[in-house]
């Protein structure tokens, strides 16, 4: 191919993903000149295709944009290289089963069934809101109580993928509010701290099967009327900004 870029001619910003992908997948990416001051890296699997556009900015090559396709359909980018490799190897389950390095098995407080008529008002409100949003068969929304810690849990369980989100409610400053959350992937690992608030919302919508979405409305408990301040700081610190390839 006339426009193919040889390894020795690749700038570092292009060679680094080229070398990583070749090493981790045993599939060599194709790097081509796609125009003046532009290079395009394409990595193709049996069902996946990922492209990265680079451009020359002054004297320096820069990463411009990426796109990811599965079965020819554009999908959300992976949240880092390791997740991309997981998707490349298993397009159907790689994203939801992906376990970041350092993640630990989820630890959920032991709890017991609770008579819902005794659930505190704020917990009951969020329980109602979540159940109203469920549109997928198999998804359950269940409240339980942790008596020795004066806590209530709402567990949203996806029967299809074995993923779940556990919202922990505690009594702080004379108010019942969310004090923690645990996002459990299909392998049973706590991946809460590896997703952003927006991604958590997207995952919750997938588990609920929610299709009708008002951009001004959130499905996350504590945010229906109060906005982001409805979730305590202890929940926010479990999240981090992620780098999308």
N, C-alpha and C positions, 0 to 999 in steps of 0.2 A: 504494500500500500504506500503510495507516494507520499502521503501526508503523515505517515507514522513517525513518531519521535523515538529515536534510539535512546537507550538507557543513559548513555554518557552525555546526551544532550538535554536531559530532563533537569530543570531547576529543582532545588531541594524541596520546595513546597509541593511539587508534583511527584518527585521520586519517593518521598516518605510514605504517602498512602499507597503508591504503586508497590513498594517493597512489602508493606504490611499486608496488603491484600493477597499478594502472591504467596507469602509465607503462611498466612492463616487459612487460606482456602485452596491452595494449590491450583488456582485459576489465575492466569496472567491477565491483568488489565490491559486494555488497548489505549495508548495515548497518541492523539493525533493533533495536528495543527488545524484549528477550526476557523482560522481567519487571521488577519494581521494582529499580532500581539495577543493571540488567544490559543489555548490548548484545551482539549477535552479528554478527560479520562473516563473510560467506560469499562465497567466490571459486570460481566454477565454470567448468571447461573442458569440452571435448567428452567426456572420460572421467574427469576429476578433479574433486574437490570438497574444499576446505579450509575449515575453520571455526575461528574464534578467538572465544572467550568472554571478555568483559570485565565487570568488576563494580566498583561504586562502593564504595570502602573509606574510610569517613569522608567526607572531601571530595575524595578523589583517586580517579580511575579507574585500575584496574590490569588488566593482562593476567592472565587466570585459567588458561585451558587451550586447547589446540589439538587438532584432529583432521584427518587426511588420509585421503581415500578415492580408490581407483582402481577404476573399474568397479563402484562401490558397495561395495567391500570395504575395510575399515579396514587401513591399512598404516602402517609406521613413519614418523614425522615426518621431514621433510628436515632436513639439518644446516646450516641457514642459508637466507637468502632466495634467494641465487643458485642453490643446488641446487633449491629449490622451483620456481623459474622453469624450470630444465632439465627437471624432472619434468613440470611443466604442459605444456611443449612436446612432450615425448616420454615418455609414461608408461612405456613398455616399457624404454627404455634411458637415460633422463635421469639416473637415480641412479648407475648404474655407469659411465657415460661422463663424468660431471661432472668438470670440471677446475677446482679452486679457483684464484682469481687469485693469481699468484705462484708456482704450481707449475712445476717445470721438468721437462724430459725426463729420464726415468730413466737413470741411469748404473750399469750392472752391471759389476763387475770381469770382465775377460776370463778365462775359465776353460777347462779341458780335461776331457774324459771321464776317469773314474777307475775303476780296478778296485775294486769294492765290498769285496772281501776285505781291502783295505789301508786302508779308511776308519777313522779313530779310533773307539773304542768309543762315546763319547757321540754322535757324529754318526750312527753306524750305528743306535743306539737310536732316535733321533728319526726317522731315515729309515724304520725299521720301523713306528713308531707312526703316522706320517703315511700310509704306504701301507695300513695296516690300516683307516684311517678313510675311505679313498676308496670312494665308492659310486656315482660318476657316470662314465659312459663318456666318454672323451675327456680326463679329467683325468690329468695325469702328475706324478710326483714323482721328480726326477732329481738325483743328486749329481754335482758336478764339483769340480775342484781348481784353486786359484789358486797355482801353485807359487812364483812370485816373492814372494808375500806370506804364505806359509804359512797359507793359508786354505782352507776347504772351503765350498761353497755347496750348499744344497738348494733347488731351484726347484720350486715347486708351480704348475703351469700349467693354467689353465682353457681347454680347447680350444673351449668354447662361446662365451665372451665375450672372449677374448684378454687377460683379466686374469691377473696372476701375483703370487706372493709369493716373494721371494728371501730366505732366511735365510743370513746370513753367519756362519760359525764361525771363531773365531780362538783361538790358544793364549795365554791370559792367566793369570798367577799360577799357572803349572804345571797349568792345567786347560783343556780344550777347552770353549768356551762360545759362545753367540750374542753377537757383538759388534756386529751391525748387522742391519737388515732393510730391504727395499725393497718397498713395495706399489705395483705398476704398474697403472694403470687401462687401460681398453680403448683409449685414445688414446696410450698409451706414456708417460704422465707419472707421476712419482714423487709419490704422494699420501700417503706414510707419515705425515708429520707432521700431517696434517689429520684423522686418525681417532684415536679413543680405543682403549684396549686391548680394551674390550668389543666395539667395532665391528670391530676387526681380527679378533677371534675369530669374529664373525658372518660376515664376508666369507670367512674361511678355510673355515668350515663350508659356505657356499654353493658355493665352488670344489670342495671335496671331495664335495659332495652328501650330507654326513652328515645322517642323519635320526634316529639313536638317540643321544640326548645325556643324559648324566648330569650334573646340575648341579654335582657335585663334581669333574668331570673337565674338563680343558682340552685343546683340540686344538693349542694353541700350543706349539711346541718349547720345552723348558726348563722347562715348567710341569707336566708330567705327575705329578711327585712332589714337586718342590721348591717349588711355588707361585710367586708373582710374583717372588720373589728370584732365580729361576732365569734371568731375563733381565737382562742387564747394564744399567747406567745409560745407556750410550751408545745403547741401543735405546729406553729410556724417554723420553729427551729428544727423540726424533723424533715423539712423540705430544703432542697437546694436547687440552684439554677443548673440546668443540664446543657451540655454541648451537643448540638445536633450535627451529624455529619452531612 
